[in-house]
C-alpha cells in the first residue's frame, strides 16, 4: 500500500469538512457533482451566502490540485478542474488513515 497522507482532520466537522477545510469541502462536492468545474462555475454553485473573490476560489482549487484531489487543464484563457478520485474512495482512504493511526498508536484500546 502506498503511503497516503491524512490531509486534515477536524472531528467537530460535518461531512467532507472532517477531512477538508469548509471551502475545500464545498468545492470538492461541486467538482464531484459536476465532474468538471471552472472558477466561475464554482462561484456560481457556492452561491451568495458568503461572497468569495475569484482569486480566492482559484487559489483553493489550485491547492486541491497540489493535494492530488483535482487535475487542472487549460480551457481557453482559464483552467478547468476535474476530480482525480471519487468521493467514496476519498472518504474510505481518509477513514482508513485515521483508523490505521489509532491502531498503531493505541493497539490495546482497539
C-alpha positions in Angstrom: 0.0 0.0 0.0 1.4 3.4 -0.9 2.0 5.9 1.9 -1.1 8.1 2.0 -1.3 11.2 4.0 -4.2 12.5 6.1 -5.0 15.9 4.6 -6.8 17.4 7.5 -8.8 16.2 10.4 -11.5 18.1 12.3 -13.6 15.8 14.5 -16.1 18.5 15.0 -16.6 19.0 11.3 -19.5 17.5 9.3 -19.4 15.5 6.1 -16.3 16.1 4.0 -15.3 19.1 6.2 -14.0 16.5 8.6 -11.1 15.9 6.2 -11.1 19.2 4.2 -11.5 22.8 5.2 -15.0 24.1 4.7 -14.5 25.8 1.4 -12.3 23.0 0.1 -15.1 20.5 1.1 -17.7 22.7 -0.7 -15.6 22.9 -3.9 -14.9 19.2 -3.9 -18.6 18.5 -3.6 -19.2 20.7 -6.6 -16.4 19.0 -8.6 -17.7 15.6 -7.7 -21.3 16.5 -8.6 -20.5 18.4 -11.8 -17.4 16.3 -12.8 -15.7 19.4 -14.1 -15.6 22.9 -12.7 -14.1 26.3 -13.5 -13.6 29.1 -11.0 -16.7 30.9 -12.4 -18.9 27.8 -12.2 -17.6 27.2 -8.7 -18.5 30.7 -7.6 -22.0 30.2 -9.1 -22.7 27.0 -7.3 -21.2 28.3 -4.0 -23.9 31.0 -4.1 -24.1 34.4 -2.4 -24.3 33.2 1.2 -20.7 34.2 1.8 -19.3 36.1 -1.2 -15.8 35.0 -2.1 -13.3 36.5 -4.5 -12.5 34.9 -7.8 -8.8 34.7 -6.8 -9.6 33.1 -3.5 -11.5 30.3 -5.2 -8.8 29.9 -7.8 -6.2 29.6 -5.0 -8.2 26.9 -3.2 -8.8 24.9 -6.4 -5.1 25.0 -7.1 -4.3 23.8 -3.6 -6.7 20.9 -4.2 -4.6 20.2 -7.3 -1.5 20.2 -5.2 -3.1 17.9 -2.7 -3.8 15.4 -5.5 -7.6 15.7 -5.4 -8.2 17.7 -8.6 -6.5 17.8 -12.0 -6.2 21.0 -13.9 -6.2 21.6 -17.6 -6.2 24.8 -19.7 -9.6 25.8 -21.1 -9.2 28.9 -23.2 -7.8 31.7 -21.0 -8.7 29.9 -17.8 -8.5 26.4 -16.3 -10.9 23.6 -15.7 -10.6 21.3 -12.7 -11.7 17.6 -12.5 -11.6 15.2 -9.6 -8.9 12.6 -9.7 -10.6 10.5 -7.0 -14.3 9.9 -6.4 -16.0 10.9 -3.2 -16.3 7.4 -1.8 -12.7 6.4 -2.5 -11.5 9.7 -0.9 -13.6 9.2 2.3 -12.6 5.5 2.6 -8.9 6.4 2.2 -9.1 9.2 4.8 -11.0 7.0 7.3 -8.5 4.1 6.8 -5.6 6.5 7.5 -7.3 7.6 10.8 -8.1 4.0 11.8 -4.6 2.8 11.0 -3.1 5.6 13.0 -5.3 4.8 16.0 -4.5 1.1 15.8 -0.8 1.9 15.6 -0.7 4.3 18.5 -3.3 2.7 20.8 -3.2 -1.1 20.0 -4.5 -2.0 23.4 -7.5 0.2 23.1 -8.8 -1.1 19.7 
